[in-house]
Amino acid sequence: MALRSLSPRRSLLSDEYAREIPRSPMVGGNAALSSRELFQQWGAPVRRMPGWLLSTVADLNRLLELDADWDGHQAAPVRFEAAEELLELMVAVAPYAPFHPWVTGTSDGGVMAEWRTDQQVLQVEVDSTLDISLFYENAASGSEWEGRLGEEPEGIEKLLWRLGYGG
């Protein structure tokens, strides 16, 4: 994997990003916030935020550093806006998510998060045009669904709950 080294890149929750969007939290450098301050500033319920959320931010920032062709198959660089959109969704659903998702870039410059168990999988993809789609499969029940966020037969919170607690 090639890393961008010539041009400075924005990273989620960085000082530069915080200057561009004043309400966003800053982490790192002299303006570091604790995770409690981070979530208070975003208005999320602190006591319900899982520890995996900050490591997901780190995963997304690593993806933002990748050059074009990062996968060896001409993939576009991950768009900052796609990573930002996924992070906003993650903050919203974090209290329902049972564990850290696997996060990766997509070939069109988007990002995807995946939660997987031995019987179920939930994928959330933000493509380069910032459209959000879901794929859910439950091998035990034989159910499967794919489509746009908001059109799913059950809310994403319930799907995430099922991943962690069965169903």
N, C-alpha and C positions, 0 to 999 in steps of 0.2 A: 504494500500500500504506500502510495506516495503522499507526503504531507506538503501542504502549501507552505512555502517559506519566504516568498518574495513580497507578498502583499499582506498587510495586516487584515485580519478577519474579525468580524464581530463574533462574540460568543454570548450565549445565553447567560444572563445575570452578571455580565461584566460591567465595569465602570462606563465604557463607551455606550453600551446598550442602555444603561440607566440614564445617561445624559440625553439620549434620543427619546426615551419614553420615561418621563419623570416618575410615574407611579411604579415602575418596575424595581425590584429589589437589586441591590448590588452585593456581590460576593467577591472577595479577593482584594488585594491591595490594601490601601489605608481605609477604604470604606466598607470593610467586611461587616456583614450582619450575621448574627447567629441564626440558626435554622428557625428558632422561635420568632425572631424579628422578621425573617424572610416571609414566613407564612402569615404573620400578623399584617405585614405591609400589603400582602396580596388579598387579605380579607378571608383567608381560609381558616377553618377551625383548627387551631394548633394541636389540640389534644388528639385529633383524629388523623393527623398526617403521618403516614408511615415513613420509616427510615430510608426506604429504597428510593424515595423521590429525589433526594440530592444526588445519589449515584446515577440516576437516570439523566439528570442535568449534565453530569460529567460525560456520560455516554454520548449524549446529543452534541456536546461541545467537541468531542473527538471526531464525530462525523462531520462537523462543520469545517474541520481542518483538512479534509480529504480533497485532493485534486480531481479533475476530470479523469475518467478512466480508472477510478480507484478500484474497480472490480476486475480490471483487465478485459472488460467487454464494452468499453466506450460509455460507461455510466456518466451521467452529468454530476457535477458537484452538488452536494446537498444544499438546498435553498434555506437560508436563514429563516425566512417566513414560514416555511413548512415545519422546521424544527420548533419554532415559536408556537405555532398553532397546535402541534402535538403536545408541547409542554403545558399549554393552557388547558387542554383536554385532560391531561394527566392530573393536574392540580384539582380539577373539578371531580374526577372519579377516584382520586387517591384513597379516600376513606373506604371505598368498596373493593379496591383491588387487593387480592390476597397476598401477592408477592411481586418482586421486581420483574418487570417485563424484559424480554430480549428486545433490543432496539437496533435497527439497521437502516441504512439508506436504501433508496430504491433507484432503479436505473434512470428514471426521469428527473431526479433531483429532489424527490420527496423523501419521506421517512416513514418507518413502520415500527409499531410496537406489537409484540406478541406475548401472550400469556398462554402457557401450555401445561397440561397435566397428562397423565396416561390415557384419560378418556375424553378430554375436552381441549379445544383450542379457540382462542379469540385473537384475531388480528385487527388492528386499527391502522389504517394507512392514510397519511396526508400526502396527496400527490403534489406535483410541482405547480398545479393550478390552485392548490389549497382546498380541493375537494376532499372530504373525509369519507372513507368507506370502511365497512366492517365485514369480517368473515367470521362466522361462529359455527363450530361443529361439536356435537356431542355424540361420540361413538356409542355410548351405552344406550341412548334412546334412538339413535339413528337420525337425529334431527340435524339440519344444516341450513344456514341462512347466509346470504351475501347481498349487500346493497349499501346505500348511503346512510350515514349517521342520521338518526331521527326517523328512519323508516323501518327500523328493526321491530319485529313483533313484540319483543320485550325490551325494556330500556337497557342501556349498556351497564348500568349499575347492577341490575339483576343478573345479567350474564356474568359479570365479574364475581358477584357473590357466589353464583353456582360453581365457578372455577375453584374457589377457595373452600367452599363448604358443601360441595356435592349438590346433586340435583339434576 
